Amino acid sequence: DDPEGQIKVRRMHDFFENIIREHTAHIYPELMAKKEDFKLASGYSLYDNGDFSEVHFDGINPGRACVLIMYFADPDTWKEGDGGELYLGHNLKMNNEGVHEFLEPYEKCIPVYGNYAIMDFTKFNVGHSIHLVSGNFRRFAMQCFVGP
């Protein structure tokens, strides 16, 4: 138990949620009037060597406008080949093992501080995955589902 540490984490969490409220209220004007109280469901993830997420779909959900993913890893700790990238796309094929793979074109978001991704659930059900992390890279992210 570290009460001081818990207070710091709560302040950090509140800081990022406030940024998300401001940002998404501008993207979704219908949320602007509710900026102080629309729903946020936030979580954090850490992907280490060998971690990944296969292509999947979150579905269109009337209770969600979008998910915003913010990355916290130091950009100096990532290099091409370290993985952890978020891949987004609609053109998919099934490989020989029965797993979906992206066909081009697709979008890729490098998982380092300063980068973020937004997936809109109001109109799209975009396929997405997280590329296999390798080496000593550690992928830190905050995911925040935003709803009316």
Phi and psi restraints in degrees (value plus and minus 20) as a CYANA .aco file:
   2 ASP   PHI    -152.9  -112.9
   2 ASP   PSI      66.5   106.5
   3 PRO   PHI     -77.2   -37.2
   3 PRO   PSI     -58.6   -18.6
   4 GLU   PHI     -85.7   -45.7
   4 GLU   PSI     -61.1   -21.1
   5 GLY   PHI     -83.8   -43.8
   5 GLY   PSI     -60.0   -20.0
   6 GLN   PHI     -84.5   -44.5
   6 GLN   PSI     -57.7   -17.7
   7 ILE   PHI     -84.9   -44.9
   7 ILE   PSI     -62.2   -22.2
   8 LYS   PHI     -82.9   -42.9
   8 LYS   PSI     -62.9   -22.9
   9 VAL   PHI     -84.4   -44.4
   9 VAL   PSI     -62.6   -22.6
  10 ARG   PHI     -81.6   -41.6
  10 ARG   PSI     -63.0   -23.0
  11 ARG   PHI     -82.9   -42.9
  11 ARG   PSI     -62.3   -22.3
  12 MET   PHI     -82.3   -42.3
  12 MET   PSI     -66.2   -26.2
  13 HIS   PHI     -78.7   -38.7
  13 HIS   PSI     -67.7   -27.7
  14 ASP   PHI     -82.3   -42.3
  14 ASP   PSI     -61.1   -21.1
  15 PHE   PHI     -77.0   -37.0
  15 PHE   PSI     -71.2   -31.2
  16 PHE   PHI     -88.7   -48.7
  16 PHE   PSI     -57.4   -17.4
  17 GLU   PHI     -84.3   -44.3
  17 GLU   PSI     -57.0   -17.0
  18 ASN   PHI     -84.5   -44.5
  18 ASN   PSI     -60.9   -20.9
  19 ILE   PHI     -81.0   -41.0
  19 ILE   PSI     -63.0   -23.0
  20 ILE   PHI     -83.9   -43.9
  20 ILE   PSI     -61.8   -21.8
  21 ARG   PHI     -79.8   -39.8
  21 ARG   PSI     -66.6   -26.6
  22 GLU   PHI     -82.0   -42.0
  22 GLU   PSI     -68.5   -28.5
  23 HIS   PHI     -84.4   -44.4
  23 HIS   PSI     -70.8   -30.8
  24 THR   PHI     -91.3   -51.3
  24 THR   PSI     -47.3    -7.3
  25 ALA   PHI     -85.7   -45.7
  25 ALA   PSI     -48.2    -8.2
  26 HIS   PHI     -99.1   -59.1
  26 HIS   PSI     -52.9   -12.9
  27 ILE   PHI     -94.8   -54.8
  27 ILE   PSI     -58.7   -18.7
  28 TYR   PHI    -134.7   -94.7
  28 TYR   PSI      69.7   109.7
  29 PRO   PHI     -74.7   -34.7
  29 PRO   PSI     -49.2    -9.2
  30 GLU   PHI     -85.1   -45.1
  30 GLU   PSI     -39.0     1.0
  31 LEU   PHI    -109.6   -69.6
  31 LEU   PSI     -33.8     6.2
  32 MET   PHI     -76.2   -36.2
  32 MET   PSI     -63.6   -23.6
  33 ALA   PHI     -86.1   -46.1
  33 ALA   PSI     -43.2    -3.2
  34 LYS   PHI    -125.4   -85.4
  34 LYS   PSI      -3.0    37.0
  35 LYS   PHI     -70.2   -30.2
  35 LYS   PSI     -55.1   -15.1
  36 GLU   PHI    -102.3   -62.3
  36 GLU   PSI     -36.9     3.1
  37 ASP   PHI    -157.1  -117.1
  37 ASP   PSI      -9.6    30.4
  38 PHE   PHI     -89.4   -49.4
  38 PHE   PSI     138.7   178.7
  39 LYS   PHI     -95.8   -55.8
  39 LYS   PSI     118.7   158.7
  40 LEU   PHI    -149.7  -109.7
  40 LEU   PSI     114.6   154.6
  41 ALA   PHI    -143.3  -103.3
  41 ALA   PSI      82.1   122.1
  42 SER   PHI    -125.0   -85.0
  42 SER   PSI     130.0   170.0
  43 GLY   PHI    -173.7  -133.7
  43 GLY   PSI     146.0   186.0
  44 TYR   PHI    -142.6  -102.6
  44 TYR   PSI     129.9   169.9
  45 SER   PHI    -156.4  -116.4
  45 SER   PSI     131.0   171.0
  46 LEU   PHI    -153.3  -113.3
  46 LEU   PSI     102.3   142.3
  47 TYR   PHI    -133.3   -93.3
  47 TYR   PSI     104.7   144.7
  48 ASP   PHI    -129.6   -89.6
  48 ASP   PSI    -197.9  -157.9
  49 ASN   PHI     -67.3   -27.3
  49 ASN   PSI     105.2   145.2
  50 GLY   PHI      73.2   113.2
  50 GLY   PSI     -30.8     9.2
  51 ASP   PHI    -104.1   -64.1
  51 ASP   PSI     126.0   166.0
  52 PHE   PHI    -184.1  -144.1
  52 PHE   PSI     154.0   194.0
  53 SER   PHI    -157.7  -117.7
  53 SER   PSI     106.1   146.1
  54 GLU   PHI     -87.9   -47.9
  54 GLU   PSI     144.2   184.2
  55 VAL   PHI     -78.4   -38.4
  55 VAL   PSI     110.3   150.3
  56 HIS   PHI    -170.7  -130.7
  56 HIS   PSI     151.1   191.1
  57 PHE   PHI    -146.9  -106.9
  57 PHE   PSI     113.3   153.3
  58 ASP   PHI    -104.9   -64.9
  58 ASP   PSI     -38.7     1.3
  59 GLY   PHI      67.9   107.9
  59 GLY   PSI     138.6   178.6
  60 ILE   PHI    -103.9   -63.9
  60 ILE   PSI     106.9   146.9
  61 ASN   PHI    -151.3  -111.3
  61 ASN   PSI      96.7   136.7
  62 PRO   PHI     -80.8   -40.8
  62 PRO   PSI     -37.6     2.4
  63 GLY   PHI    -107.1   -67.1
  63 GLY   PSI     -19.0    21.0
  64 ARG   PHI    -151.4  -111.4
  64 ARG   PSI     117.6   157.6
  65 ALA   PHI    -110.7   -70.7
  65 ALA   PSI     -65.6   -25.6
  66 CYS   PHI    -183.8  -143.8
  66 CYS   PSI     154.3   194.3
  67 VAL   PHI    -143.8  -103.8
  67 VAL   PSI     115.7   155.7
  68 LEU   PHI    -133.1   -93.1
  68 LEU   PSI     109.2   149.2
  69 ILE   PHI    -136.6   -96.6
  69 ILE   PSI     102.1   142.1
  70 MET   PHI    -134.4   -94.4
  70 MET   PSI     118.1   158.1
  71 TYR   PHI    -124.2   -84.2
  71 TYR   PSI     125.9   165.9
  72 PHE   PHI    -142.7  -102.7
  72 PHE   PSI     -24.7    15.3
  73 ALA   PHI     -86.8   -46.8
  73 ALA   PSI     120.8   160.8
  74 ASP   PHI     -81.0   -41.0
  74 ASP   PSI     105.4   145.4
  75 PRO   PHI     -77.5   -37.5
  75 PRO   PSI     -45.5    -5.5
  76 ASP   PHI     -93.0   -53.0
  76 ASP   PSI     -30.8     9.2
  77 THR   PHI    -114.2   -74.2
  77 THR   PSI     -25.8    14.2
  78 TRP   PHI    -133.7   -93.7
  78 TRP   PSI     118.5   158.5
  79 LYS   PHI    -158.5  -118.5
  79 LYS   PSI     139.8   179.8
  80 GLU   PHI     -71.5   -31.5
  80 GLU   PSI     111.0   151.0
  81 GLY   PHI      81.7   121.7
  81 GLY   PSI     -31.5     8.5
  82 ASP   PHI     -98.2   -58.2
  82 ASP   PSI     -36.6     3.4
  83 GLY   PHI      57.1    97.1
  83 GLY   PSI    -183.4  -143.4
  84 GLY   PHI      63.3   103.3
  84 GLY   PSI     -22.5    17.5
  85 GLU   PHI     -86.5   -46.5
  85 GLU   PSI     125.0   165.0
  86 LEU   PHI    -107.8   -67.8
  86 LEU   PSI     103.8   143.8
  87 TYR   PHI    -125.6   -85.6
  87 TYR   PSI     115.6   155.6
  88 LEU   PHI    -150.1  -110.1
  88 LEU   PSI     115.4   155.4
  89 GLY   PHI    -198.2  -158.2
  89 GLY   PSI     147.9   187.9
  90 HIS   PHI    -130.0   -90.0
  90 HIS   PSI     -45.6    -5.6
  91 ASN   PHI    -107.5   -67.5
  91 ASN   PSI      90.4   130.4
  92 LEU   PHI    -145.1  -105.1
  92 LEU   PSI     137.0   177.0
  93 LYS   PHI    -156.8  -116.8
  93 LYS   PSI     140.2   180.2
  94 MET   PHI    -117.2   -77.2
  94 MET   PSI     107.7   147.7
  95 ASN   PHI    -104.0   -64.0
  95 ASN   PSI    -197.6  -157.6
  96 ASN   PHI     -84.5   -44.5
  96 ASN   PSI     -41.7    -1.7
  97 GLU   PHI    -111.9   -71.9
  97 GLU   PSI     -15.0    25.0
  98 GLY   PHI      59.4    99.4
  98 GLY   PSI       2.5    42.5
  99 VAL   PHI    -130.4   -90.4
  99 VAL   PSI     116.7   156.7
 100 HIS   PHI     -87.7   -47.7
 100 HIS   PSI     121.5   161.5
 101 GLU   PHI    -151.1  -111.1
 101 GLU   PSI     131.4   171.4
 102 PHE   PHI    -100.7   -60.7
 102 PHE   PSI     119.0   159.0
 103 LEU   PHI    -118.5   -78.5
 103 LEU   PSI     136.5   176.5
 104 GLU   PHI     -93.2   -53.2
 104 GLU   PSI     129.6   169.6
 105 PRO   PHI    -104.9   -64.9
 105 PRO   PSI     130.9   170.9
 106 TYR   PHI    -162.6  -122.6
 106 TYR   PSI     143.7   183.7
 107 GLU   PHI    -126.2   -86.2
 107 GLU   PSI     130.2   170.2
 108 LYS   PHI    -153.6  -113.6
 108 LYS   PSI     112.9   152.9
 109 CYS   PHI    -136.4   -96.4
 109 CYS   PSI     100.9   140.9
 110 ILE   PHI     -93.4   -53.4
 110 ILE   PSI     110.0   150.0
 111 PRO   PHI    -105.2   -65.2
 111 PRO   PSI      41.4    81.4
 112 VAL   PHI    -150.5  -110.5
 112 VAL   PSI     140.5   180.5
 113 TYR   PHI     -72.4   -32.4
 113 TYR   PSI     116.5   156.5
 114 GLY   PHI      81.5   121.5
 114 GLY   PSI     -39.0     1.0
 115 ASN   PHI    -122.2   -82.2
 115 ASN   PSI     127.9   167.9
 116 TYR   PHI    -171.7  -131.7
 116 TYR   PSI     144.3   184.3
 117 ALA   PHI    -155.3  -115.3
 117 ALA   PSI     127.4   167.4
 118 ILE   PHI    -146.3  -106.3
 118 ILE   PSI     107.4   147.4
 119 MET   PHI    -130.3   -90.3
 119 MET   PSI      99.2   139.2
 120 ASP   PHI    -104.3   -64.3
 120 ASP   PSI     102.5   142.5
 121 PHE   PHI    -119.2   -79.2
 121 PHE   PSI     -23.3    16.7
 122 THR   PHI     -94.1   -54.1
 122 THR   PSI     -47.5    -7.5
 123 LYS   PHI    -149.6  -109.6
 123 LYS   PSI     -35.2     4.8
 124 PHE   PHI    -150.7  -110.7
 124 PHE   PSI     133.4   173.4
 125 ASN   PHI    -148.0  -108.0
 125 ASN   PSI      52.5    92.5
 126 VAL   PHI     -97.4   -57.4
 126 VAL   PSI     116.8   156.8
 127 GLY   PHI     -91.6   -51.6
 127 GLY   PSI     123.0   163.0
 128 HIS   PHI    -172.7  -132.7
 128 HIS   PSI     135.7   175.7
 129 SER   PHI    -172.9  -132.9
 129 SER   PSI     148.3   188.3
 130 ILE   PHI    -140.1  -100.1
 130 ILE   PSI     102.1   142.1
 131 HIS   PHI     -85.5   -45.5
 131 HIS   PSI     126.4   166.4
 132 LEU   PHI     -71.3   -31.3
 132 LEU   PSI     105.4   145.4
 133 VAL   PHI    -101.7   -61.7
 133 VAL   PSI     116.9   156.9
 134 SER   PHI    -154.6  -114.6
 134 SER   PSI     144.8   184.8
 135 GLY   PHI      48.7    88.7
 135 GLY   PSI    -166.2  -126.2
 136 ASN   PHI    -117.7   -77.7
 136 ASN   PSI     -13.9    26.1
 137 PHE   PHI     -87.9   -47.9
 137 PHE   PSI     120.4   160.4
 138 ARG   PHI    -142.1  -102.1
 138 ARG   PSI     100.9   140.9
 139 ARG   PHI    -113.7   -73.7
 139 ARG   PSI      91.0   131.0
 140 PHE   PHI    -126.7   -86.7
 140 PHE   PSI     113.5   153.5
 141 ALA   PHI    -170.6  -130.6
 141 ALA   PSI     136.3   176.3
 142 MET   PHI    -135.3   -95.3
 142 MET   PSI     108.9   148.9
 143 GLN   PHI    -129.5   -89.5
 143 GLN   PSI     114.2   154.2
 144 CYS   PHI    -154.6  -114.6
 144 CYS   PSI      93.4   133.4
 145 PHE   PHI    -104.3   -64.3
 145 PHE   PSI     110.7   150.7
 146 VAL   PHI    -133.1   -93.1
 146 VAL   PSI     109.9   149.9
 147 GLY   PHI    -154.7  -114.7
 147 GLY   PSI     139.6   179.6
